[in-house]
Amino acid sequence: MNKQHVVVTFMNGPEDGLRMSVDGASVSIGQDPGNDVVINFDPRVASKHLELLHSDGQWLLVDRSEGAGVFLDGVRIHEHTPLLPDKLVYIGDTLLKINVTGVIDVAC
């Protein structure tokens, strides 16, 4: 079985430098404790602010912030936007780098 890992790296704030690896076909990021990546130190981050979806062989960024916005390298996203390597994602006042580590073979 093949798996991909989404790696979220905090680039500022109290979690600066923290790297989190998440598996799954979708990854949610926000203040709510039910998210895969919880950002509870930034009051400008919504309960469920950003979702990453794996679809048709690519990862997409989806703004779920209900108006607060998601920015990819400083440009606000408005639709399902492909995740590109080493781009910076801004949600609230939090800066993230989000990458997919690649395919890892896992024995079944």
MDTraj code that builds the backbone (N, CA, C; nanometers):
import mdtraj as md
import numpy as np

residues = "MET ASN LYS GLN HIS VAL VAL VAL THR PHE MET ASN GLY PRO GLU ASP GLY LEU ARG MET SER VAL ASP GLY ALA SER VAL SER ILE GLY GLN ASP PRO GLY ASN ASP VAL VAL ILE ASN PHE ASP PRO ARG VAL ALA SER LYS HIS LEU GLU LEU LEU HIS SER ASP GLY GLN TRP LEU LEU VAL ASP ARG SER GLU GLY ALA GLY VAL PHE LEU ASP GLY VAL ARG ILE HIS GLU HIS THR PRO LEU LEU PRO ASP LYS LEU VAL TYR ILE GLY ASP THR LEU LEU LYS ILE ASN VAL THR GLY VAL ILE ASP VAL ALA CYS".split()
xyz = np.array([
    [0.0846, -0.1185, 0.0000],
    [0.0000, 0.0000, 0.0000],
    [0.0885, 0.1239, 0.0000],
    [0.0512, 0.2263, -0.0738],
    [0.1262, 0.3517, -0.0797],
    [0.0573, 0.4579, 0.0039],
    [0.1374, 0.5341, 0.0758],
    [0.0833, 0.6418, 0.1579],
    [0.1631, 0.7679, 0.1334],
    [0.0958, 0.8807, 0.1420],
    [0.1626, 1.0091, 0.1380],
    [0.1434, 1.0769, 0.2722],
    [0.2433, 1.1502, 0.3127],
    [0.2374, 1.2256, 0.4375],
    [0.2369, 1.3741, 0.4051],
    [0.1415, 1.4440, 0.4616],
    [0.1393, 1.5893, 0.4515],
    [0.2181, 1.6424, 0.5708],
    [0.3183, 1.7246, 0.5433],
    [0.4009, 1.7822, 0.6490],
    [0.3699, 1.9310, 0.6573],
    [0.3239, 1.9732, 0.7747],
    [0.2924, 2.1134, 0.8010],
    [0.4016, 2.1675, 0.8929],
    [0.4681, 2.2729, 0.8483],
    [0.5737, 2.3359, 0.9277],
    [0.5307, 2.4776, 0.9633],
    [0.5306, 2.5084, 1.0929],
    [0.4998, 2.6432, 1.1395],
    [0.6225, 2.7308, 1.1150],
    [0.6016, 2.8469, 1.0517],
    [0.7113, 2.9347, 1.0139],
    [0.7188, 3.0615, 1.0992],
    [0.6246, 3.0760, 1.1951],
    [0.6273, 3.1921, 1.2849],
    [0.5461, 3.1598, 1.4101],
    [0.5389, 3.2546, 1.5005],
    [0.4568, 3.2391, 1.6208],
    [0.5190, 3.1469, 1.7241],
    [0.4415, 3.1131, 1.8271],
    [0.4944, 3.0320, 1.9368],
    [0.5312, 2.8892, 1.8965],
    [0.4798, 2.8419, 1.7844],
    [0.5119, 2.7064, 1.7369],
    [0.6174, 2.7090, 1.6259],
    [0.6848, 2.8218, 1.6068],
    [0.7841, 2.8388, 1.5000],
    [0.8800, 2.7196, 1.4958],
    [0.8904, 2.6565, 1.3781],
    [0.9799, 2.5428, 1.3597],
    [0.9151, 2.4073, 1.3827],
    [0.7981, 2.4036, 1.4450],
    [0.7294, 2.2761, 1.4702],
    [0.6855, 2.2149, 1.3380],
    [0.7134, 2.0852, 1.3216],
    [0.6716, 2.0117, 1.2017],
    [0.5751, 1.9026, 1.2444],
    [0.4634, 1.8946, 1.1721],
    [0.3635, 1.7919, 1.2001],
    [0.3394, 1.7120, 1.0727],
    [0.3376, 1.5794, 1.0860],
    [0.3111, 1.4912, 0.9730],
    [0.1735, 1.4298, 0.9905],
    [0.0903, 1.4379, 0.8857],
    [-0.0481, 1.3916, 0.8925],
    [-0.0752, 1.3001, 0.7732],
    [-0.1442, 1.1882, 0.7967],
    [-0.1852, 1.0966, 0.6905],
    [-0.3341, 1.1140, 0.6639],
    [-0.3765, 1.0784, 0.5434],
    [-0.5187, 1.0788, 0.5119],
    [-0.5456, 1.1479, 0.3802],
    [-0.6669, 1.1292, 0.3294],
    [-0.7060, 1.1901, 0.2024],
    [-0.7494, 1.3346, 0.2203],
    [-0.7673, 1.3771, 0.3456],
    [-0.7956, 1.5173, 0.3746],
    [-0.7299, 1.5533, 0.5072],
    [-0.6918, 1.6800, 0.5182],
    [-0.6276, 1.7313, 0.6390],
    [-0.6958, 1.8630, 0.6725],
    [-0.7434, 1.8764, 0.7965],
    [-0.8091, 2.0002, 0.8384],
    [-0.7180, 2.0758, 0.9345],
    [-0.7209, 2.2097, 0.9211],
    [-0.6379, 2.2975, 1.0034],
    [-0.7259, 2.4099, 1.0569],
    [-0.7178, 2.4337, 1.1884],
    [-0.7950, 2.5415, 1.2491],
    [-0.7869, 2.5365, 1.3997],
    [-0.8702, 2.6184, 1.4663],
    [-0.8678, 2.6267, 1.6133],
    [-0.9381, 2.5104, 1.6831],
    [-1.0367, 2.4516, 1.6186],
    [-1.1138, 2.3452, 1.6818],
    [-1.0246, 2.2246, 1.7134],
    [-1.0358, 2.1675, 1.8343],
    [-0.9525, 2.0531, 1.8714],
    [-0.9738, 1.9288, 1.7844],
    [-1.0816, 1.9236, 1.7075],
    [-1.1066, 1.8103, 1.6195],
    [-1.0289, 1.8144, 1.4887],
    [-0.9578, 1.9238, 1.4629],
    [-0.8770, 1.9346, 1.3408],
    [-0.7538, 1.8452, 1.3497],
    [-0.6998, 1.8095, 1.2335],
    [-0.5754, 1.7323, 1.2290],
    [-0.4579, 1.8159, 1.2781],
    [-0.4577, 1.9448, 1.2447],
    [-0.3570, 2.0387, 1.2921],
    [-0.4320, 2.1512, 1.3634],
    [-0.4060, 2.1661, 1.4933],
    [-0.4773, 2.2642, 1.5759],
    [-0.3887, 2.3870, 1.5963],
    [-0.4462, 2.5033, 1.5663],
    [-0.3787, 2.6314, 1.5893],
    [-0.4644, 2.7074, 1.6896],
    [-0.4299, 2.6948, 1.8178],
    [-0.5122, 2.7549, 1.9224],
    [-0.4519, 2.8826, 1.9801],
    [-0.3432, 2.9310, 1.9218],
    [-0.2759, 3.0508, 1.9732],
    [-0.3024, 3.1745, 1.8884],
    [-0.3705, 3.1587, 1.7744],
    [-0.3930, 3.2703, 1.6830],
    [-0.5426, 3.3014, 1.6770],
    [-0.5873, 3.4126, 1.7371],
    [-0.7307, 3.4432, 1.7392],
    [-0.7900, 3.4725, 1.6011],
    [-0.7058, 3.4952, 1.5004],
    [-0.7554, 3.5222, 1.3654],
    [-0.7779, 3.3940, 1.2842],
    [-0.7429, 3.2790, 1.3418],
    [-0.7659, 3.1504, 1.2752],
    [-0.9050, 3.1012, 1.3115],
    [-0.9818, 3.0616, 1.2098],
    [-1.1194, 3.0138, 1.2305],
    [-1.1193, 2.8722, 1.2864],
    [-1.2361, 2.8314, 1.3328],
    [-1.2538, 2.6985, 1.3901],
    [-1.2047, 2.5891, 1.2947],
    [-1.2496, 2.5934, 1.1714],
    [-1.1968, 2.5072, 1.0648],
    [-1.1599, 2.6021, 0.9515],
    [-1.0342, 2.6381, 0.9439],
    [-0.9895, 2.7453, 0.8555],
    [-0.9491, 2.6945, 0.7169],
    [-0.8773, 2.5840, 0.7137],
    [-0.8198, 2.5343, 0.5889],
    [-0.8357, 2.3836, 0.5819],
    [-0.8695, 2.3361, 0.4634],
    [-0.8752, 2.1916, 0.4399],
    [-0.7878, 2.1596, 0.3201],
    [-0.7115, 2.0539, 0.3314],
    [-0.6340, 2.0020, 0.2194],
    [-0.7014, 1.8736, 0.1750],
    [-0.7311, 1.8645, 0.0457],
    [-0.7994, 1.7478, -0.0101],
    [-0.7122, 1.6833, -0.1160],
    [-0.7040, 1.5504, -0.1131],
    [-0.6333, 1.4786, -0.2182],
    [-0.7369, 1.4368, -0.3215],
    [-0.7211, 1.4865, -0.4445],
    [-0.8185, 1.4610, -0.5495],
    [-0.7481, 1.4488, -0.6844],
    [-0.7798, 1.3437, -0.7570],
    [-0.7233, 1.3232, -0.8915],
    [-0.5713, 1.3347, -0.8935],
    [-0.5068, 1.2787, -0.7931],
    [-0.3610, 1.2741, -0.7906],
    [-0.2906, 1.3994, -0.7435],
    [-0.3666, 1.4975, -0.6970],
    [-0.3027, 1.6192, -0.6461],
    [-0.3674, 1.6633, -0.5155],
    [-0.2954, 1.7454, -0.4410],
    [-0.3472, 1.8032, -0.3177],
    [-0.3985, 1.9426, -0.3465],
    [-0.5173, 1.9727, -0.2916],
    [-0.5811, 2.1018, -0.3125],
    [-0.5998, 2.1738, -0.1797],
    [-0.5832, 2.3060, -0.1802],
    [-0.6131, 2.3908, -0.0655],
    [-0.7562, 2.4401, -0.0792],
    [-0.8340, 2.4305, 0.0294],
    [-0.9730, 2.4757, 0.0288],
    [-0.9933, 2.5688, 0.1481],
    [-1.0368, 2.6911, 0.1205],
    [-1.0624, 2.7904, 0.2247],
    [-1.1957, 2.7581, 0.2910],
    [-1.1939, 2.7260, 0.4202],
    [-1.3145, 2.6986, 0.4982],
    [-1.3354, 2.8052, 0.6052],
    [-1.2687, 2.9198, 0.5928],
    [-1.2634, 3.0191, 0.7002],
    [-1.3854, 3.1092, 0.7101],
    [-1.4774, 3.1001, 0.6165],
    [-1.5980, 3.1839, 0.6167],
    [-1.5637, 3.3324, 0.6186],
    [-1.4679, 3.3707, 0.5350],
    [-1.4387, 3.5125, 0.5172],
    [-1.3013, 3.5579, 0.5618],
    [-1.2388, 3.4887, 0.6555],
    [-1.1082, 3.5338, 0.7050],
    [-0.9991, 3.5187, 0.5996],
    [-1.0104, 3.4190, 0.5148],
    [-0.9198, 3.4034, 0.4023],
    [-0.8019, 3.3115, 0.4253],
    [-0.7553, 3.2564, 0.3148],
    [-0.6342, 3.1752, 0.3070],
    [-0.5511, 3.2353, 0.1944],
    [-0.4222, 3.2536, 0.2204],
    [-0.3333, 3.3171, 0.1233],
    [-0.2184, 3.2234, 0.0894],
    [-0.1933, 3.2038, -0.0389],
    [-0.0836, 3.1211, -0.0879],
    [0.0204, 3.2145, -0.1477],
    [0.1367, 3.2222, -0.0831],
    [0.2422, 3.3164, -0.1227],
    [0.1877, 3.4582, -0.1391],
    [0.1008, 3.4987, -0.0468],
    [0.0486, 3.6347, -0.0438],
    [-0.0732, 3.6609, -0.1302],
    [-0.1190, 3.5619, -0.2056],
    [-0.2352, 3.5772, -0.2932],
    [-0.3524, 3.4985, -0.2356],
    [-0.4646, 3.5653, -0.2156],
    [-0.5819, 3.4996, -0.1586],
    [-0.6363, 3.3942, -0.2543],
    [-0.6652, 3.2753, -0.1993],
    [-0.7238, 3.1701, -0.2821],
    [-0.8756, 3.1842, -0.2777],
    [-0.9420, 3.1486, -0.3880],
    [-1.0873, 3.1618, -0.3956],
    [-1.1558, 3.0310, -0.4321],
    [-1.0839, 2.9384, -0.4859],
    [-1.1407, 2.8098, -0.5257],
    [-1.0456, 2.7014, -0.4778],
    [-1.0744, 2.5790, -0.5130],
    [-0.9818, 2.4705, -0.4846],
    [-0.8518, 2.5018, -0.5587],
    [-0.7460, 2.5229, -0.4830],
    [-0.6186, 2.5674, -0.5389],
    [-0.5130, 2.4599, -0.5192],
    [-0.4441, 2.4191, -0.6257],
    [-0.3404, 2.3159, -0.6105],
    [-0.2309, 2.3594, -0.5133],
    [-0.1899, 2.2652, -0.4297],
    [-0.0793, 2.2873, -0.3378],
    [0.0502, 2.2663, -0.4149],
    [0.1347, 2.3677, -0.4156],
    [0.2633, 2.3606, -0.4833],
    [0.3729, 2.3504, -0.3786],
    [0.4812, 2.2765, -0.4075],
    [0.5875, 2.2581, -0.3082],
    [0.6517, 2.3899, -0.2665],
    [0.6855, 2.3958, -0.1398],
    [0.7622, 2.5064, -0.0812],
    [0.6953, 2.6433, -0.0915],
    [0.5645, 2.6465, -0.1099],
    [0.4910, 2.7727, -0.1071],
    [0.4488, 2.8003, 0.0366],
    [0.4319, 2.9266, 0.0705],
    [0.3919, 2.9657, 0.2051],
    [0.2417, 2.9905, 0.2096],
    [0.1779, 2.9382, 0.3138],
    [0.0341, 2.9512, 0.3321],
    [0.0098, 3.0348, 0.4575],
    [-0.0671, 3.1430, 0.4419],
    [-0.1024, 3.2308, 0.5529],
    [-0.2477, 3.2049, 0.5913],
    [-0.2713, 3.1762, 0.7188],
    [-0.4078, 3.1717, 0.7726],
    [-0.4051, 3.2536, 0.9009],
    [-0.4932, 3.3513, 0.9102],
    [-0.4853, 3.4443, 1.0226],
    [-0.3495, 3.5130, 1.0209],
    [-0.2816, 3.5128, 1.1366],
    [-0.1463, 3.5671, 1.1460],
    [-0.0424, 3.4558, 1.1444],
    [-0.0831, 3.3349, 1.1113],
    [0.0040, 3.2185, 1.1149],
    [0.0547, 3.1856, 0.9746],
    [0.1838, 3.1626, 0.9655],
    [0.2496, 3.1298, 0.8394],
    [0.2917, 2.9830, 0.8429],
    [0.2498, 2.9086, 0.7403],
    [0.2775, 2.7654, 0.7320],
    [0.3461, 2.7321, 0.6005],
    [0.4306, 2.6305, 0.6049],
    [0.4804, 2.5683, 0.4828],
    [0.4209, 2.4275, 0.4824],
    [0.3548, 2.3913, 0.3737],
    [0.2867, 2.2621, 0.3653],
    [0.3424, 2.1866, 0.2459],
    [0.3962, 2.0680, 0.2719],
    [0.4520, 1.9844, 0.1662],
    [0.4035, 1.8412, 0.1810],
    [0.4041, 1.7707, 0.0707],
    [0.3768, 1.6267, 0.0717],
    [0.5125, 1.5585, 0.0622],
    [0.5401, 1.4669, 0.1560],
    [0.6739, 1.4088, 0.1650],
    [0.7022, 1.3079, 0.0558],
    [0.5991, 1.2601, -0.0124],
    [0.6211, 1.1621, -0.1180],
    [0.5508, 1.0332, -0.0862],
    [0.5746, 0.9354, -0.1682],
    [0.5096, 0.8053, -0.1539],
    [0.5992, 0.7142, -0.0739],
    [0.5416, 0.6495, 0.0231],
    [0.6136, 0.5558, 0.1079],
    [0.5481, 0.4194, 0.0939],
    [0.6258, 0.3160, 0.0661],
    [0.5700, 0.1819, 0.0550],
    [0.5519, 0.1236, 0.1943],
    [0.4318, 0.0744, 0.2197],
    [0.3984, 0.0147, 0.3489],
    [0.3555, -0.1278, 0.3226],
    [0.4190, -0.2252, 0.3865],
    [0.3819, -0.3656, 0.3685],
    [0.2482, -0.3933, 0.4332],
    [0.1622, -0.4653, 0.3636],
    [0.0309, -0.5004, 0.4169],
    [0.0346, -0.6338, 0.4870],
])
top = md.Topology()
chain = top.add_chain()
for i, resn in enumerate(residues, 1):
    res = top.add_residue(resn, chain, resSeq=i)
    for name in ("N", "CA", "C"):
        top.add_atom(name, md.element.get_by_symbol(name[0]), res)
traj = md.Trajectory(xyz[None], top)
